[in-house]
Amino acid sequence: MLYSAYEMQRAMLGSASNWASVGARLLDNPSLPMGYMGVGPAFASALKVFAHLYEERGKPDFDIQPVESDGETHYVSETVVLEKPFGNLRRFVRDGLPDDAPKLLIVAPMSGHYATLLRGTVQRMVENQQVWITDWADARLVPTSEGKFDLDDYIDYLIEFLQFIGPDTHVLAVCQPSVPAFAATAVMAANKDKCRPASLTMMGGPIDTRASPTGVNDLAMDKPLSWFENNVIATVPLNYPGAGRKVYPGFLQLAGFISMNLSDHMMSHYEMFKHMTVGDQDSADRTKSFYDEYLSVCDMTEEFYLQTVKHVFQEHSLPKGEFVHRGKAIDPDAIRDTALLAIEGENDDISGIGQTRAALDLAEHLPMAKKKYLMAPKVGHYGIFNGSKWREMIAPVVEEWMRANPKSEG
């Protein structure tokens, strides 16, 4: 019922969005003077904002732009190098990159947004690194015949991706995947896998949510797991390839994020309206581009979502030494030569201060020289991996750390 109700609302709002777009184009028609008189410009701008807010959206493109280096323009190639039912491995390489450039796997969150949310992360790191990214699938588009996808499968995917890329690969985990990326590193270290990460950077990750709990953490703790199962899990309707699959819908995750900062989002759209009204299209387009990405959402499988709530936010399985992969306990102390970098944002309202840094304490026998912590001042959750502070302050630290730790010892 939940998904069906959403689809009905989406259809109605989508129709209204189309009519609003038509109205805006009419008012913008130079042969119709009403668009230039009285409230005409304001009305046209309001219709454009409404049309943009409720228009149909699919998966955005990465659209990585050419890189400027040493006065030359280098184009970036993009290819899918490994296809899996629940996620592909996508590669980006710029022309003219040195053969010995570090290899970097960016692990994108599976948390309701597409991997394209990390477009700014890829754009910055592709300047000096060979870059791969986990391009997770929308669960509503994966047929039930492909089976389930849970935390064990997520960890298996990361291990397979690293083995595909090869030894001496660095890993950058953004937010939620910090936990499974750390677990995959520990599993590979325990197995003495030659493809274990040379370094693992965790950014704004919920390694131990008992440290500085946020509103997100409080919500997960206030409700029993059965509440999430009964109230936020829905069945994919018949008009999608994944019909019948139980999922946590992306539209619910988006609604939760927006409700946390509702006034900010309302003000952003009001500012976009004002920019359009006075003809400042560049400023309006910047806001529009952000929301084109932010409002594009995808679904997670039921089992992955519920296990994440249970083990990461409720039971704190990893920091308590109770996290299990394929029936075998994960030993963080097995990490003896993968360099760890923990990065947190001072103003992060999703992962509080100390939650990511906790990973450094879990690898007890990793030499201190292979542990590093960065607290980025005046940076929120999104700013850790995107924007000017990411590009100018955080990314150089990540690059320096990778070059200081080019390979694992084994």
C-alpha positions in Angstrom: 0.0 0.0 0.0 2.8 2.4 0.9 4.5 2.1 -2.5 1.3 2.2 -4.4 0.1 5.4 -2.6 3.5 7.0 -3.4 3.2 6.0 -7.1 -0.3 7.5 -7.3 0.9 10.8 -5.7 4.0 10.8 -7.9 1.8 10.4 -11.0 -0.5 13.3 -10.0 2.4 15.6 -9.1 4.3 14.6 -12.3 1.3 15.7 -14.3 1.0 18.9 -12.4 4.8 19.5 -13.0 4.3 19.0 -16.7 1.5 21.6 -16.8 3.5 24.0 -14.7 6.4 23.7 -17.2 4.0 24.4 -20.1 2.7 27.5 -18.3 6.2 28.7 -17.6 7.2 28.3 -21.2 4.1 30.3 -22.3 5.0 33.1 -20.0 8.5 33.1 -21.3 7.4 33.3 -24.9 8.6 36.7 -26.2 5.5 37.2 -28.3 3.3 37.2 -25.2 3.8 40.5 -23.2 2.1 39.1 -20.0 5.4 37.5 -19.1 7.1 40.9 -18.8 4.3 42.8 -17.0 3.1 43.0 -13.4 3.4 39.6 -11.6 4.2 37.8 -14.9 7.9 37.2 -14.1 7.2 36.1 -10.6 4.4 33.8 -11.7 6.6 32.2 -14.4 9.4 31.7 -11.8 7.1 30.1 -9.4 5.9 27.7 -12.1 9.5 26.8 -12.9 10.4 26.0 -9.3 7.3 23.9 -8.9 7.9 22.0 -12.2 11.5 21.3 -11.2 10.6 20.1 -7.7 8.1 17.5 -8.9 9.5 16.5 -12.4 10.2 12.9 -13.2 13.8 11.8 -12.3 15.9 8.8 -13.1 19.5 8.0 -12.4 21.7 11.0 -13.2 24.9 10.8 -15.3 28.3 11.2 -13.8 29.2 13.7 -16.5 32.8 14.0 -15.3 34.4 17.1 -16.9 37.9 17.4 -18.5 40.8 18.0 -16.1 43.1 21.0 -16.5 46.7 20.1 -15.7 50.0 21.8 -16.6 48.1 24.1 -19.0 46.6 21.2 -20.9 43.1 19.8 -21.1 42.8 16.1 -20.3 39.6 14.3 -21.1 38.2 11.6 -18.7 37.1 8.2 -19.9 34.3 6.3 -18.2 33.7 2.6 -18.5 31.8 -0.1 -16.6 34.5 -2.8 -16.1 32.5 -5.3 -14.0 28.8 -5.9 -13.9 26.9 -7.4 -11.0 23.2 -7.7 -10.3 23.2 -5.2 -7.4 26.0 -2.9 -8.5 28.6 -2.3 -11.2 32.3 -1.4 -10.9 32.8 1.8 -12.9 36.2 3.2 -13.9 37.4 6.8 -14.6 40.8 7.6 -16.0 42.0 11.0 -17.4 44.2 11.2 -20.4 47.9 11.7 -19.7 47.8 10.2 -16.2 51.2 8.6 -15.3 51.3 4.9 -15.4 52.2 4.7 -11.7 49.3 6.8 -10.6 47.7 5.4 -7.4 44.6 3.2 -7.8 41.6 4.3 -5.8 38.3 2.5 -5.2 35.6 5.0 -4.0 32.9 3.1 -2.1 29.7 5.0 -2.5 26.9 4.8 0.1 23.9 2.6 -0.4 21.6 4.9 1.4 18.9 6.1 -0.9 21.0 8.1 -3.4 22.8 7.0 -6.5 26.6 6.9 -6.6 26.5 10.0 -8.7 26.0 11.9 -5.5 29.8 11.5 -5.3 30.4 13.2 -8.7 32.4 15.9 -7.0 34.5 13.3 -5.2 35.3 11.5 -8.5 35.9 14.8 -10.3 38.6 15.8 -7.8 40.3 12.5 -7.3 40.5 11.6 -11.0 42.9 14.5 -11.4 45.8 12.4 -10.0 44.5 8.9 -9.5 43.0 6.0 -11.4 39.5 5.9 -10.0 36.9 3.2 -9.7 33.6 3.6 -7.9 30.9 1.2 -6.7 27.8 2.1 -8.7 25.0 0.5 -6.7 21.8 -0.6 -8.4 18.3 0.6 -7.6 16.8 -2.4 -5.8 13.4 -1.8 -7.4 15.0 -2.5 -10.8 16.6 -5.9 -9.8 14.4 -8.9 -10.4 13.7 -11.1 -7.5 15.3 -14.0 -9.4 18.6 -12.4 -8.6 18.1 -13.2 -4.9 18.7 -11.1 -1.8 21.4 -8.6 -1.1 22.5 -8.0 2.5 25.5 -6.8 4.5 27.4 -10.1 3.8 26.8 -9.6 0.1 27.9 -6.0 0.3 31.2 -7.0 1.9 31.6 -9.8 -0.7 31.1 -7.2 -3.5 33.8 -5.0 -2.1 36.3 -7.9 -1.8 35.5 -9.0 -5.4 36.0 -5.4 -6.7 39.3 -5.1 -4.9 40.5 -8.4 -6.3 39.4 -7.4 -9.8 41.4 -4.1 -9.5 44.4 -5.8 -8.1 47.0 -5.3 -5.3 48.0 -1.9 -3.9 44.6 -0.3 -4.3 43.5 2.4 -2.0 39.9 2.6 -0.7 37.9 5.8 0.1 34.6 5.0 1.9 32.1 7.8 2.1 29.7 7.7 5.1 27.7 4.5 5.5 30.1 2.2 3.7 32.8 2.9 6.2 31.5 0.0 8.3 31.4 -2.7 5.5 34.7 -1.3 4.0 36.4 -1.7 7.3 35.0 -5.2 7.7 36.1 -6.1 4.2 39.6 -4.9 5.0 39.7 -7.0 8.1 38.4 -10.1 6.3 41.0 -9.7 3.6 43.8 -9.0 6.1 42.9 -12.1 8.1 43.0 -14.2 4.9 46.3 -12.5 3.9 44.7 -11.5 0.6 47.3 -9.8 -1.6 44.6 -7.4 -2.8 43.8 -6.0 0.6 43.7 -2.2 0.6 47.0 -0.3 0.8 45.1 2.3 2.7 41.5 2.8 3.8 40.1 6.3 4.2 36.8 6.6 6.0 34.8 9.9 5.8 31.9 10.7 8.0 31.3 7.0 8.7 29.2 5.5 11.5 31.9 3.2 12.9 30.7 3.7 16.5 27.4 5.6 16.7 27.6 5.7 20.5 30.0 8.6 20.2 28.2 12.0 19.8 24.8 10.6 18.7 23.0 12.6 16.1 19.3 12.8 15.3 19.7 9.9 12.8 21.3 7.8 15.6 18.5 8.7 18.0 15.8 7.7 15.6 17.4 4.3 15.1 17.7 3.7 18.8 14.3 4.9 19.8 12.4 2.3 17.8 12.7 -1.5 17.9 13.8 -3.2 14.7 10.2 -4.6 14.3 9.0 -1.0 14.0 11.2 -0.4 11.0 10.2 -3.7 9.4 6.4 -2.9 9.8 6.5 0.8 9.0 9.1 1.6 6.4 9.5 -1.6 4.3 7.4 -1.7 1.2 6.8 -4.1 -1.8 8.0 -3.0 -5.2 4.8 -2.6 -7.4 4.3 -4.5 -10.7 5.4 -1.7 -13.0 9.1 -2.2 -12.1 11.5 -5.1 -12.9 12.0 -5.8 -9.2 8.2 -6.3 -8.7 7.6 -8.2 -5.4 10.9 -7.4 -3.8 10.8 -6.0 -0.3 12.6 -2.7 -0.1 13.3 0.4 1.9 12.1 3.0 -0.6 14.4 5.9 -1.5 11.6 8.4 -1.2 11.3 7.6 2.5 15.0 8.2 3.0 14.8 11.5 1.1 11.8 12.6 3.2 13.7 11.9 6.3 16.8 13.9 5.2 14.6 16.8 4.1 12.6 16.9 7.3 15.9 17.3 9.3 16.6 20.6 7.5 13.2 21.5 6.1 13.7 25.3 6.6 17.0 25.2 4.8 15.5 23.4 1.8 12.5 25.8 1.7 14.8 28.8 1.8 17.0 27.3 -1.0 13.9 27.0 -3.3 12.8 30.5 -2.3 16.2 31.8 -3.2 16.0 30.0 -6.5 12.7 31.6 -7.2 14.1 35.1 -6.5 17.1 34.4 -8.7 14.8 33.4 -11.6 12.6 36.4 -11.1 15.4 38.9 -11.4 17.0 37.0 -14.3 20.0 35.6 -12.4 19.9 32.3 -14.2 23.5 31.2 -13.2 22.6 31.3 -9.4 19.3 29.6 -10.1 21.0 26.8 -12.1 23.5 26.1 -9.3 20.6 25.4 -6.9 18.8 23.4 -9.6 21.8 21.3 -10.3 22.2 20.4 -6.6 18.5 19.4 -6.3 18.6 17.5 -9.5 21.0 15.1 -7.7 19.6 15.4 -4.2 16.0 14.5 -5.3 17.1 11.5 -7.4 16.7 8.5 -5.1 16.8 4.7 -5.3 15.6 1.9 -3.1 17.6 -0.5 -0.8 16.8 -4.1 -0.3 14.9 -4.9 2.9 17.6 -7.2 4.3 20.5 -4.7 3.8 18.6 -1.8 5.3 17.4 -3.7 8.4 20.8 -5.3 9.0 22.4 -1.9 8.8 19.9 -0.5 11.3 20.5 -3.4 13.6 24.2 -3.9 13.5 25.4 -0.3 12.9 22.9 1.8 14.8 21.3 -0.4 17.4 23.7 -3.1 18.5 27.1 -1.4 17.6 28.3 -4.8 16.5 31.6 -3.7 15.0 33.1 -1.7 17.9 31.8 -4.3 20.3 33.6 -7.1 18.5 30.4 -8.9 17.5 30.2 -8.2 13.8 30.0 -11.4 11.7 30.6 -12.1 8.1 29.4 -15.4 6.6 29.1 -16.8 10.1 32.7 -15.9 11.1 33.5 -13.2 13.6 35.4 -10.2 12.1 38.6 -9.4 13.8 39.6 -5.7 13.5 43.0 -6.5 15.0 43.8 -8.5 11.8 44.4 -5.1 10.1 48.2 -4.8 10.6 49.5 -3.0 7.4 46.5 -1.2 5.8 47.0 2.5 6.6 43.8 4.0 8.1 42.7 7.6 7.7 39.6 8.8 9.6 38.0 12.1 8.5 35.2 13.9 10.3 33.4 17.2 9.7 33.1 19.6 12.6 29.4 20.4 11.7 28.4 16.9 10.6 24.8 16.4 11.7 24.6 12.8 10.3 27.8 11.2 11.8 28.9 12.9 15.0 32.4 13.7 16.1 34.3 10.6 17.2 32.1 8.0 15.3 34.6 7.6 12.5 37.7 8.1 14.6 36.7 5.0 16.5 38.0 2.9 13.7 41.6 3.8 14.6 41.2 2.3 18.0 39.8 -0.9 16.7 43.0 -1.8 14.8 45.0 -2.1 18.0 48.2 -3.5 16.6 48.4 -1.3 13.5 51.4 1.0 14.0 50.6 4.6 14.9 52.5 5.7 11.9 49.8 4.1 9.8 46.9 5.9 11.6 45.8 9.4 10.9 42.8 11.6 11.9 41.5 14.8 10.3 38.8 16.9 11.8 37.7 19.3 9.1 36.7 22.6 10.7 33.3 24.2 9.7 32.4 21.3 7.4 29.1 19.5 7.4 28.3 16.0 6.2 27.9 16.8 2.5 30.9 19.1 2.5 33.3 16.3 3.6 33.1 14.8 0.1 31.9 17.7 -2.1 32.5 21.4 -2.6 35.4 23.7 -2.2 36.5 22.5 1.3 36.6 19.0 0.0 38.6 20.0 -3.1 41.1 22.3 -1.4 41.4 21.1 2.2 40.4 17.4 2.5 41.3 15.8 -0.9 45.0 16.9 -0.6 45.3 15.1 2.7 43.8 11.9 1.2 46.2 12.1 -1.7 49.2 12.7 0.6 48.2 9.7 2.8 47.9 7.4 -0.2 51.3 8.4 -1.5 52.8 7.9 2.0 51.4 4.4 2.1 51.7 3.0 -1.5 51.2 -0.6 -0.6 50.4 -3.2 2.1 53.4 -5.1 3.4 52.3 -8.6 2.5 
